[in-house]
Amino acid sequence: MEQLNIQTERLKIRHIDLADLSDFHLYRSNPEITKYQGFDVMTIEQAQEFIKDNSTKHFGKAGEWVQYGIENRETSRLIGDCAIKLDSYDTRIAVIGITISHLEQKKGYAKEVMLGVLSFLFDNKEIHRVVEIVDAENIASINLLKSLGFRQEGHFIENIFFKGKWGSEFQYAMLRREWEETKIGKNRSVELTPR
Ligand SMILES: CC(C)(COP(=O)(O)OP(=O)(O)OC[C@H]1O[C@@H](n2cnc3c(N)ncnc32)[C@H](O)[C@@H]1OP(=O)(O)O)[C@@H](O)C(=O)NCCC(=O)NCCS
């Protein structure tokens, strides 16, 4: 069973455990954070249940979302989480998602995490294609994907009913060869260590 541990300059991407509960609940209980996401705000009990359930999951299983914690290396506190799912039919395709606490946004953390995760998937795991689906109104997320060089390849109109109304979504993707072609891919400085 693979325990993921990716180190970037300021952050560590690793499994979430119950010691993270209060940090995790702090942002997962904020409606601004969950506004564009498929899940809703969590009570502390739901957050605890989520962490317990997630701890049985691991990287590599087809069709299963696994949530990883994002730790600030300086403070050892959880500042967000990111998720990876390998496609049910072809595990060379990954789908990802990310959340950064409202208290820690716009410091470049999401970009740093995504670069670490992309490097892990493309350079270490030989993933062919990485996909992210975002709400068409989620400007922060769209800008994050654009700034990483993701390519917009779909605009679905009112394709999803959630939080009481029909929402529209964009699909963004990056191929392995696109990652390798980008300057980002060539100049990456991400340290990957098994736990
Ligand atoms: C989307 C999200 C992860 C971005 O996190 P972040 O740490 O603030 O992002 P960064 O500081 O790394 O910024 C990355 C890029 O996006 C841009 N950006 C970030 N937040 C933005 C905002 N609110 N409005 C416009 N642009 C924004 C930054 O300017 C930066 O672009 P640049 O590199 O060209 O300067 C964060 O806003 C979030 O967690 N939102 C709620 C959860 C969510 O909706 N997640 C996406 C669903 S999977």
The ligand as a Gaussian input file, in Angstrom:
#p B3LYP/6-31G(d) Opt

LIG

0 1
 C       -8.840000      27.580000      -5.922000
 C       -7.919000      27.649000      -4.705000
 C       -7.446000      26.239000      -4.365000
 C       -6.698000      28.554000      -5.012000
 O       -5.807000      28.501000      -3.895000
 P       -4.689000      29.615000      -3.611000
 O       -3.650000      29.005000      -2.718000
 O       -5.334000      30.846000      -3.134000
 O       -4.079000      29.853000      -5.074000
 P       -2.628000      30.435000      -5.417000
 O       -2.275000      31.502000      -4.420000
 O       -1.657000      29.315000      -5.593000
 O       -2.901000      31.136000      -6.828000
 C       -2.798000      30.440000      -8.055000
 C       -3.212000      31.349000      -9.198000
 O       -4.624000      31.592000      -9.157000
 C       -4.908000      32.975000      -8.987000
 N       -5.977000      33.145000      -7.994000
 C       -6.053000      32.547000      -6.772000
 N       -7.163000      32.969000      -6.121000
 C       -7.782000      33.848000      -6.953000
 C       -8.984000      34.617000      -6.831000
 N       -9.753000      34.552000      -5.725000
 N       -9.354000      35.392000      -7.892000
 C       -8.614000      35.448000      -9.004000
 N       -7.445000      34.752000      -9.176000
 C       -7.045000      33.955000      -8.145000
 C       -3.631000      33.584000      -8.479000
 O       -3.512000      34.941000      -8.847000
 C       -2.568000      32.718000      -9.121000
 O       -2.315000      33.113000     -10.465000
 P       -0.824000      33.535000     -10.932000
 O        0.075000      32.369000     -10.609000
 O       -0.999000      33.755000     -12.395000
 O       -0.501000      34.746000     -10.132000
 C       -8.657000      28.270000      -3.478000
 O       -9.246000      29.499000      -3.870000
 C       -9.724000      27.381000      -2.860000
 O       -9.408000      26.506000      -2.072000
 N      -10.993000      27.608000      -3.181000
 C      -12.098000      26.875000      -2.554000
 C      -12.100000      25.416000      -2.918000
 C      -12.351000      25.187000      -4.385000
 O      -13.301000      25.718000      -4.945000
 N      -11.506000      24.353000      -4.992000
 C      -11.609000      24.012000      -6.397000
 C      -12.508000      22.894000      -6.657000
 S      -11.629000      21.396000      -7.049000

